[in-house]
């Protein structure tokens, strides 16, 4: 109960719960439509989804300031690539939240003349740029970890007769023609890289969760901007999965990718 009280006291936690419920409604609405549910029930689900979306926008008032503060902290990171990716990501998030605040003012009736379509497009563009920066940061960290693992395996190979990650024989001390048992060399190298990637991600749960969460979120702005059309069910499922992973990182802070 104490853990739940601490979790629910966070504004981010309430936003994530509303987000999970919103995309669950989107997924449920798509499923009901496929099964031929009554129009009245579908309308109620869409209305609930709209209310949750508007409620989330209210909860995110002031998040632009938090994103700017995060960007200011990221400027002092020693790694140049991480500093660039994280700072640009936070700046785009700040602009995304600012556009979201304008949309909230328009939908709530405070600014009825707001062009909601235009501001929604701006909002999703900033959201997309932020996700691209997040995925670039993930790719950079994966590359660093894979290089570290490769150097470790290289040192082990010198003392164990050429065993690659996962125990796959590289054929370093044998006949070059027997490497991979007939597989092309390029395929064998690709298999080793994929195996190494899987080991790196499995050994670093925060990085794995961040990659999956950002990849799921990517489908949302791509669909809204018309760059890659997806069904409402796919968008709802991706949003629900990313929301659950975000909630998990709030419950278990050690699963949050740092810095």
N, C-alpha and C positions, 0 to 999 in steps of 0.2 A: 504493500500500500504506500509506503514511504517513497519507493522508487516511482510509482505512478504519480504521486503528488508532485515530486520534483520535475517529472517529465511534463505534466500538464501545465505546470507553472510557466513554462517557456513559451514565448510567443511563436517561435519557430515550430514548436511541437503542435500547437493549435493549427498553424497554417498547414503543416504536413498532414494532419488528420483530415482537415477540410479538403485538401488536395486529393488524398486517397479516396475520400468519399465522392468527390466530384468525378474522378475518372472511373470509379466503380459504377457510378450512375451512367456514364457514357458507355461503358462496356455492357451494362445491363440493358440499356435502351437499345443498343444494336442487337443484342441477343433476342430481346422481345420482338423487335421488328422482323427478325429472321423467322421467328416462330409464329408470326401472325397474331400477335397480341392485340387487344382492343386499342383503338386510337386514343381513347381517354386515358388508359394506363400509360401509353407512350408519352402523351402530353404531360402527365403528372411527373414522370421521370425527367423529362426535359426541363420542366419548371424547377424541379429540385436541383438539377445540375446547374441551372442558371443562378439560383439563389446561393448555392455553395460558391460559385465563381465570384459573385458579387461580395459575399462575405469574406472570401480570401483577399480580395482587393482592399477591403477595409482593414484587415489585419496587417496588410503590408504597407500601410501608410507610415512613412518615416524610414523604410528599409533602404532608401537611396543613401541616407546619411551613414548607415551602417556599412554599406558597400564601399562608400568613399573612404571611411576609416580603415577598412580592410585593405583597400588599395594603397593607402598611405603606409601601412605597416609592411606591405609586400615590396614596396620600393627599396627597403633596406636589406632584402635578401642578398646573400653573397653570390649565389649562382645566377649568372646573367640570363639564361634561358628561363629558369623558374621565375625570376623577377619579372621578365617581360610577359610571360604567359599569364601569371597570376594577377599582375597589376592590370593588364588589358582586360582580363576576364571580369575583374571586380568593377572596372570603369563601365564596361558594357552592362553589367548587372545594375549599376546605379542608374544608367539611362533607361534600362528596361523597366525598373521600378517607377521611375519618374513618369514614363508613358502610361504605365499601369494606373498611377494615381490620377492622371488626366482622364483615363477611361472610366475610372470609378466615379469621378465627378460628373461625367456625362451620363452614365447609367443611373446614378442616384438622383438626377434632376438638378444638381447644383449648377451645372454648366450645360444646359440643353442644346446649345449650338455647337458643341464639340463634334467634329467629324470622326465618329467612332471607327469607321473602316480605315481611315488614314492613320489614326493613332494606333490602332491594333496592328497594322502592318509594320509601323515603326517599332512597336514593342517587340514583335516577333523577330524582326531583323536583329535588334540588339541581343535578344535571347539567343538567337542562332550564333552570333559572333562570340558570345560568352561561352557557349558549349564547344565551339570549335577550339577556342583557347584552352578550355579544360581538357579536351581530348588530346590536344597537342602536348600539354603538360604531362598527361598520362603516358603518351607515346615516348616522350623524352625520358621519363623515369623508368619505363620498361626497358628502353635501350641501355640505360646506365646499368640496371640490374642484370640484364643479359650479358653485358660485357664483363661484369664482375664474375658472374657464374662461369662464363667461358674461360676466363683466366684461371679460375679455380680448377676447372676440369682439365685445362691444359697442363697445369702443374701435376695433377693426379695421373694424367696419361703418361707423363715421363717416367713415373714410378710403377705403373701398372700395365704397361704393354699396349697402350692405345685403346682404352675403353671410353667411349663417348657417353654423354649424358643418358641415363636410363639403362646403361649396360649394353648399348649397341656397339658392336665391333666396328672400328673405323678402317681396319685393314692396314694400319700404318706400318706394321712390321711384316706384313705378308705380301702376297702377290697382288699388284694393283688391279689386275683383271678380275679378282674375286670379290672386290668391294661391292657390298650391297647385293651379292648373289644375283647379278644380272640386271639389277635396277640401274637406270642412268644415274650418273654421279650427281646431277642437279637435283633429281628427286630425293636421293639419299640426304643431301645437304638440307633440302627443304624439310624433310621429316625431322632431322635433328634440330633445326631451328624451331619448328612447331613444338617439339617435345620440350625444348629449353624454355620457350615462351610459357607453356603450360606449367612447368615447374616453378618459374618465377612468379606467375600470378597466384598459383596455389600456395606458395610460401609467403605471400604478402596479401592477406585478405583485405586490408584497407584499399590497396591499389586495385584489386579485382572488383570490389564493390563500386569504386569510383568509376571504373571503365564501364561496367554494366549500367550504372545509373545514368551516366552521361550519354551512352549509346542509346538507351531507351528514350531519354528526353529529346534526343536529336530528331526523332520522327515527328514530334509535335510541331516545332516551327517549320520544318520542311513541308509538312502537310498544309499548315495554315498559310504559308507563303506561296503555295502552288508549285514548289520545286520538286516535290515527290509526293504524289497523291497516295494516301493510304485510306483504308476503310475506317469508319468510326470505331469499329471493334479493335483494330490494331492500335490506334491512337489511345483508346481507353486502356487497353492492356499495358502498353508501354508506360503510360502515365501512372497507372496503379502500381506496377512493379517498381518504378523509380521512386514513387512516394513511400512504399514499404521499406525500400533500402535506406531512404533518407531518415525515416523514423527509427530504423535499426541503428544508424550511426548516432542518433541522439540518445537512444537508450544505452548504447555501448560506445562511449566516446573513443575507446581505443581503436574502433573500426573507422574512425574519421581520418582521412588522408591529411598528413601534415607535411609541409607548412600550409 
